[in-house]
Amino acid sequence: MAFKAADRISRLTPSMILEIAAQARSNPEVINLSVGEPDFSTPDPIKDAGIEAINSNFTRYTAGAGILELREAVADKFSRETGIQRTADEVVISSGSKHALSSSILVCVNPGDRVLMPTPYWTSYPEMVHIAQGEVIELPTSQENGFRLTPAQLEAGLATDPRLIFLNSPSNPTGAAYGREHFDLLVPLLKESGIMILSDEIYDKLLFDGREHVSLGSYPEIRDQVIVCSGVSKSYSMTGWRCGWAISHPDIIRKMATLQSQMTSSPCSISQKAALAAIGRPTAELEPMLKAFQTRRDRALELMTEIPDVKCHPPEGAFYLFPDVSAYLPPSHPGEESQGRILDLAHYLIEEHKLAVIPGMAFGDDEHLRLSFAASLEEVEEGIKRLAQGLKKYKA
């Protein structure tokens, strides 16, 4: 059938991450370092809360914005951690933080509005803007500045009269995390501009070397400009439960709740009860997982330094490495799509060396690969060994 899709859909591209992950799962010989989810199980007390919700028949629609006790718990947690008081009417529960991010865009961005997007970005960010028929303005970052946006870059972006900016800390795919010393330079510019700020903080509990998360929501001067999105997927190994939230001004939250009510009716009742149990658990229970990720990160960086001509910024958070492999790529030619080079390399690695990684073009970059260390230490070691072998042969 010659089906003509709506223009807003025609602009979207399928998820390269899901495509490569599916290819990896189909071959047991492949070392899969493409995944973006913890390789740990959901803790038993959280699973028990979900089971109890089922057994007690808590299986019907909830309020469109989510159950009150979960919104209160999220607000209390945020208030404790940031020192900025928030209440339940400033929280909307969503079907995952990705849902909260996309709802935020649909509520804030009109057709033609410009959205600032530091690159590398998470693969779904530009697609969310395209659905809203907005225009993406890329702000390239680099390893030299820790993959963090500089004040000069932000000023240049603000000169384009944007409606909103995406910020993600810790970052997927780079692992870069903004400290207060970084945000202190950006927040005055954001405040003066009046721009909306969409802060993706889903990896807020996954930080290394004793770092502590700094939320953009902790700055009172931009309280009414910022939308903080997070959830339970990464910190509590609950990616399949699909439960997240957004925190912002009540006027914004009400609009998001209205949008959700017409699109999903409400978040999953069972998942909300599990999420309530999750955020009520002591943070000390996260330490074994964080310690494992730290060990894997350190070992992965050690092995990466042994590969000639590969540069890799040490990730401060999340569970990804984002090495620069440009020295192994063929030169680009005038008129040639440069991002195709990194895609060709990723295909070569999975086909010839049985290693699944994500090419940087999924994140707006044409010189890097993303490797996840959300895998066993043995898999991480073998995967980087295969990467080294593959790069050497690819360049030969």
C-alpha positions as CSV (number, residue, x, y, z in Angstrom):
1,M,0.0,0.0,0.0
2,A,1.3,3.4,-0.9
3,F,0.7,5.0,2.5
4,K,1.6,8.7,3.0
5,A,2.4,9.4,6.6
6,A,1.9,12.8,8.2
7,D,4.8,15.2,7.7
8,R,5.6,15.2,11.5
9,I,6.2,11.4,11.3
10,S,8.1,11.5,8.0
11,R,10.8,13.6,9.7
12,L,11.4,10.9,12.4
13,T,14.1,8.3,12.1
14,P,13.9,4.8,13.7
15,S,16.0,4.4,16.8
16,M,19.5,3.2,15.8
17,I,20.1,2.1,19.4
18,L,17.2,-0.3,19.3
19,E,18.1,-1.6,15.9
20,I,21.7,-2.4,16.9
21,A,20.6,-3.9,20.2
22,A,18.1,-6.2,18.4
23,Q,20.9,-7.3,16.1
24,A,23.1,-8.0,19.0
25,R,20.5,-10.1,20.8
26,S,20.0,-12.2,17.7
27,N,23.5,-13.5,17.9
28,P,24.8,-15.1,21.2
29,E,28.4,-14.6,20.0
30,V,28.1,-10.8,20.1
31,I,29.4,-8.9,23.1
32,N,26.6,-6.4,23.6
33,L,27.9,-3.0,24.8
34,S,25.1,-1.1,23.2
35,V,22.5,-1.3,26.0
36,G,21.4,1.7,27.9
37,E,20.0,0.0,31.0
38,P,21.5,-1.5,34.2
39,D,22.3,-5.2,34.1
40,F,21.0,-5.5,37.7
41,S,17.6,-6.8,38.7
42,T,14.9,-4.6,40.2
43,P,15.4,-5.0,44.0
44,D,13.0,-7.5,45.7
45,P,11.3,-5.0,48.0
46,I,10.3,-2.9,44.9
47,K,9.1,-6.0,43.1
48,D,7.1,-7.0,46.2
49,A,5.4,-3.6,46.1
50,G,4.3,-4.2,42.5
51,I,3.1,-7.7,43.4
52,E,1.1,-6.3,46.4
53,A,-0.5,-3.7,44.1
54,I,-1.7,-6.5,41.8
55,N,-2.9,-8.7,44.7
56,S,-4.8,-5.8,46.2
57,N,-6.4,-5.1,42.9
58,F,-4.8,-1.7,42.5
59,T,-5.1,-2.2,38.7
60,R,-7.5,0.5,37.6
61,Y,-6.9,4.0,36.1
62,T,-5.4,6.5,38.4
63,A,-5.5,10.3,38.3
64,G,-4.0,11.5,35.0
65,A,-1.1,13.2,36.8
66,G,-0.4,10.1,38.9
67,I,-1.4,9.0,42.4
68,L,-1.2,11.7,45.1
69,E,1.1,9.8,47.4
70,L,3.7,9.3,44.7
71,R,3.6,12.9,43.7
72,E,4.0,13.9,47.3
73,A,7.0,11.5,47.7
74,V,8.7,12.9,44.6
75,A,8.2,16.4,45.8
76,D,9.5,15.6,49.3
77,K,12.5,13.8,47.8
78,F,13.3,16.7,45.5
79,S,12.9,19.2,48.3
80,R,15.3,17.3,50.6
81,E,17.9,16.9,47.9
82,T,17.9,20.4,46.5
83,G,16.8,22.6,49.3
84,I,14.0,24.0,47.1
85,Q,10.6,23.3,48.4
86,R,8.2,21.7,45.9
87,T,4.7,20.3,46.4
88,A,2.6,17.6,44.8
89,D,0.9,20.1,42.5
90,E,4.4,20.8,41.0
91,V,4.8,17.1,40.0
92,V,3.3,15.0,37.2
93,I,4.0,11.3,37.0
94,S,4.6,9.9,33.5
95,S,5.1,6.6,31.7
96,G,8.9,6.9,32.1
97,S,11.1,10.0,32.0
98,K,11.2,9.9,28.2
99,H,7.4,10.5,28.3
100,A,7.9,13.4,30.6
101,L,10.5,14.9,28.3
102,S,8.4,14.6,25.2
103,S,5.3,16.0,27.1
104,S,7.4,18.9,28.2
105,I,8.4,19.7,24.6
106,L,4.8,19.4,23.3
107,V,3.6,21.8,26.1
108,C,6.3,24.4,25.5
109,V,7.3,24.3,21.8
110,N,5.2,25.7,19.0
111,P,5.9,25.0,15.3
112,G,8.9,26.9,14.2
113,D,10.2,27.5,17.8
114,R,14.0,27.1,18.2
115,V,15.3,24.6,20.7
116,L,19.0,24.7,21.8
117,M,20.6,21.3,22.0
118,P,24.2,20.7,23.2
119,T,25.8,17.9,21.2
120,P,26.4,15.1,21.6
121,Y,22.8,14.6,22.7
122,W,20.6,11.7,23.6
123,T,19.2,10.2,20.4
124,S,15.6,11.0,21.1
125,Y,15.9,14.7,21.9
126,P,15.9,16.0,18.3
127,E,13.1,13.6,17.4
128,M,10.9,15.0,20.2
129,V,11.4,18.5,18.8
130,H,10.6,17.4,15.3
131,I,7.3,15.9,16.6
132,A,6.5,19.4,17.9
133,Q,7.6,20.8,14.6
134,G,10.3,22.9,16.3
135,E,13.7,23.7,15.0
136,V,16.9,22.2,16.6
137,I,19.8,24.5,17.1
138,E,22.9,22.4,17.8
139,L,25.6,23.6,20.2
140,P,28.6,21.4,19.7
141,T,30.7,20.5,22.8
142,S,34.0,18.6,22.8
143,Q,36.3,16.4,24.9
144,E,38.5,19.5,25.5
145,N,35.7,21.2,27.6
146,G,34.6,17.9,29.2
147,F,31.6,17.8,26.8
148,R,30.0,20.6,28.8
149,L,28.5,23.8,27.4
150,T,30.5,26.9,27.9
151,P,29.1,30.4,28.7
152,A,30.3,31.6,25.3
153,Q,28.4,28.8,23.5
154,L,25.3,29.5,25.5
155,E,25.4,33.2,24.7
156,A,25.7,32.4,21.0
157,G,22.8,30.1,21.2
158,L,20.6,32.5,23.1
159,A,21.2,35.1,20.3
160,T,19.1,32.9,18.0
161,D,16.0,33.7,20.2
162,P,15.2,30.2,21.3
163,R,12.2,29.0,23.2
164,L,13.9,26.2,25.2
165,I,17.2,24.5,25.9
166,F,17.9,20.8,26.7
167,L,20.5,20.1,29.4
168,N,21.4,16.5,30.5
169,S,23.6,15.8,33.5
170,P,25.0,13.2,33.9
171,S,24.9,12.8,30.2
172,N,24.0,10.0,27.8
173,P,26.2,9.4,25.8
174,T,29.3,11.1,27.2
175,G,28.9,10.6,30.9
176,A,29.7,14.3,31.5
177,A,28.3,15.8,34.6
178,Y,27.9,19.5,35.5
179,G,29.1,20.6,38.9
180,R,28.0,23.7,40.7
181,E,31.1,25.5,39.4
182,H,29.8,24.9,35.8
183,F,26.1,25.7,36.4
184,D,27.0,28.9,38.3
185,L,28.4,30.3,35.0
186,L,25.4,29.3,33.0
187,V,22.4,30.1,35.3
188,P,22.8,33.9,35.2
189,L,22.6,33.8,31.3
190,L,19.6,31.4,31.5
191,K,17.9,33.7,34.0
192,E,18.4,36.8,32.0
193,S,17.1,35.2,28.8
194,G,13.9,33.9,30.3
195,I,14.3,30.7,28.2
196,M,12.6,27.5,29.3
197,I,15.1,24.9,30.6
198,L,14.4,21.2,30.2
199,S,16.8,19.3,32.5
200,D,17.1,15.6,32.0
201,E,18.4,14.2,35.3
202,I,17.6,10.5,35.0
203,Y,21.2,9.4,35.9
204,D,21.3,11.6,39.0
205,K,22.2,8.8,41.4
206,L,24.9,7.3,39.1
207,L,28.0,9.5,39.7
208,F,31.6,8.4,40.3
209,D,34.6,9.4,42.4
210,G,32.5,10.8,45.2
211,R,30.7,13.4,43.0
212,E,27.3,14.6,44.1
213,H,24.5,15.5,41.7
214,V,23.7,19.2,41.1
215,S,20.2,19.8,39.9
216,L,19.3,22.8,37.8
217,G,16.2,22.8,39.9
218,S,18.3,23.8,42.9
219,Y,18.7,27.3,41.6
220,P,15.8,29.5,43.0
221,E,16.4,32.2,40.5
222,I,15.3,29.9,37.6
223,R,12.6,28.1,39.5
224,D,9.8,29.1,37.2
225,Q,11.9,28.4,34.0
226,V,13.1,24.9,34.7
227,I,11.4,21.5,34.1
228,V,13.3,18.7,35.8
229,C,12.6,15.2,34.4
230,S,13.7,12.0,36.1
231,G,12.4,8.6,37.2
232,V,13.2,5.2,38.6
233,S,14.5,3.5,35.4
234,K,18.3,3.8,35.8
235,S,18.9,4.2,39.6
236,Y,16.6,1.4,40.6
237,S,17.0,-0.9,37.6
238,M,13.3,-0.4,36.6
239,T,13.6,0.4,32.9
240,G,10.7,-1.9,32.0
241,W,8.3,-0.5,34.7
242,R,8.0,2.8,32.7
243,C,7.6,5.3,35.5
244,G,9.1,8.8,35.6
245,W,8.1,12.3,36.5
246,A,8.5,16.0,35.7
247,I,8.8,18.8,38.4
248,S,8.0,22.4,37.5
249,H,5.8,25.4,38.0
250,P,2.1,24.3,38.7
251,D,0.9,26.0,35.5
252,I,3.3,23.9,33.4
253,I,2.5,20.7,35.3
254,R,-1.3,21.2,34.8
255,K,-0.8,21.5,31.1
256,M,1.3,18.4,31.0
257,A,-1.3,16.5,33.0
258,T,-4.0,17.6,30.6
259,L,-1.9,16.4,27.6
260,Q,-1.2,13.0,29.3
261,S,-4.9,12.6,30.1
262,Q,-5.7,12.7,26.4
263,M,-2.8,10.5,25.3
264,T,-2.3,7.8,28.0
265,S,-5.1,8.4,30.5
266,S,-2.8,7.8,33.4
267,P,0.5,6.1,34.2
268,C,0.5,2.4,35.1
269,S,-1.1,2.0,38.6
270,I,1.2,-1.0,39.5
271,S,4.4,0.8,38.4
272,Q,3.4,3.8,40.5
273,K,3.2,1.7,43.6
274,A,6.6,0.1,42.8
275,A,8.1,3.6,42.2
276,L,6.7,4.8,45.5
277,A,8.5,1.9,47.2
278,A,11.7,2.6,45.2
279,I,12.2,6.2,46.2
280,G,11.4,5.4,49.8
281,R,14.3,3.0,50.0
282,P,17.6,4.1,51.7
283,T,20.1,5.5,49.2
284,A,22.7,3.2,50.7
285,E,21.0,0.3,49.0
286,L,22.2,1.7,45.7
287,E,25.9,1.5,46.7
288,P,26.6,-2.1,45.5
289,M,25.4,-1.2,42.0
290,L,27.3,2.1,41.9
291,K,30.5,0.4,43.2
292,A,30.2,-2.2,40.4
293,F,29.8,0.5,37.8
294,Q,32.8,2.4,39.2
295,T,35.0,-0.7,39.0
296,R,33.9,-1.4,35.4
297,R,34.4,2.3,34.4
298,D,37.9,2.4,35.9
299,R,38.9,-0.9,34.2
300,A,37.4,0.2,30.9
301,L,39.3,3.5,30.9
302,E,42.5,1.6,31.7
303,L,42.0,-0.7,28.7
304,M,41.0,2.2,26.5
305,T,44.3,4.1,27.2
306,E,46.1,1.1,25.7
307,I,44.5,1.5,22.3
308,P,46.7,3.8,20.2
309,D,45.3,7.1,19.0
310,V,42.0,6.7,20.9
311,K,41.0,9.6,23.2
312,C,38.4,9.0,25.9
313,H,37.1,11.5,28.4
314,P,36.6,9.9,31.8
315,P,32.8,9.8,32.4
316,E,31.8,11.4,35.7
317,G,28.4,9.6,35.7
318,A,25.9,7.3,33.9
319,F,27.4,4.1,32.5
320,Y,28.9,4.9,29.1
321,L,32.3,5.5,27.5
322,F,32.4,7.8,24.4
323,P,35.8,7.4,22.9
324,D,37.1,9.4,19.9
325,V,38.0,6.9,17.2
326,S,38.5,9.5,14.4
327,A,42.1,8.4,13.8
328,Y,40.8,5.1,12.5
329,L,38.2,6.5,10.2
330,P,38.8,7.0,6.4
331,P,39.0,10.7,5.3
332,S,35.8,12.3,4.3
333,H,35.5,13.7,0.8
334,P,33.6,16.8,-0.4
335,G,29.9,16.1,-0.8
336,E,30.2,12.9,1.2
337,E,28.1,12.4,4.3
338,S,30.7,12.3,7.0
339,Q,28.5,10.5,9.6
340,G,28.4,7.5,7.3
341,R,32.0,6.7,8.3
342,I,31.2,6.1,11.9
343,L,28.1,4.0,11.0
344,D,30.2,1.9,8.7
345,L,32.7,1.2,11.5
346,A,29.9,0.2,13.9
347,H,28.5,-2.2,11.3
348,Y,32.0,-3.6,10.7
349,L,32.6,-4.2,14.4
350,I,29.3,-6.1,14.9
351,E,29.7,-8.2,11.7
352,E,33.4,-9.0,11.8
353,H,34.3,-8.8,15.4
354,K,31.0,-9.6,17.1
355,L,31.0,-6.3,19.1
356,A,27.8,-4.2,19.4
357,V,28.4,-0.5,20.1
358,I,26.5,2.6,19.1
359,P,27.9,4.9,16.4
360,G,28.2,8.6,17.4
361,M,25.8,9.6,14.6
362,A,22.9,8.5,16.8
363,F,24.0,11.4,19.1
364,G,24.8,14.0,16.5
365,D,28.5,13.1,16.3
366,D,30.6,11.6,13.5
367,E,33.9,10.7,15.4
368,H,32.9,8.7,18.5
369,L,31.4,5.4,19.5
370,R,29.3,4.8,22.6
371,L,30.2,1.8,24.7
372,S,28.0,0.8,27.7
373,F,29.6,-0.7,30.7
374,A,26.2,-1.9,32.0
375,A,27.5,-5.4,31.4
376,S,29.7,-7.8,33.4
377,L,33.3,-6.9,33.9
378,E,34.3,-9.9,31.8
379,E,32.1,-8.7,28.9
380,V,33.5,-5.1,29.2
381,E,37.1,-6.4,29.1
382,E,36.4,-8.7,26.1
383,G,34.4,-6.0,24.3
384,I,37.3,-3.5,24.5
385,K,39.7,-6.2,23.5
386,R,37.6,-6.8,20.4
387,L,37.4,-3.0,19.8
388,A,41.1,-2.7,19.8
389,Q,41.5,-5.6,17.4
390,G,38.7,-4.3,15.2
391,L,40.1,-0.8,14.9
392,K,43.6,-2.1,14.1
393,K,42.3,-4.2,11.2
394,Y,39.8,-1.6,10.1
395,K,42.6,0.9,9.6
396,A,45.0,-1.5,7.9
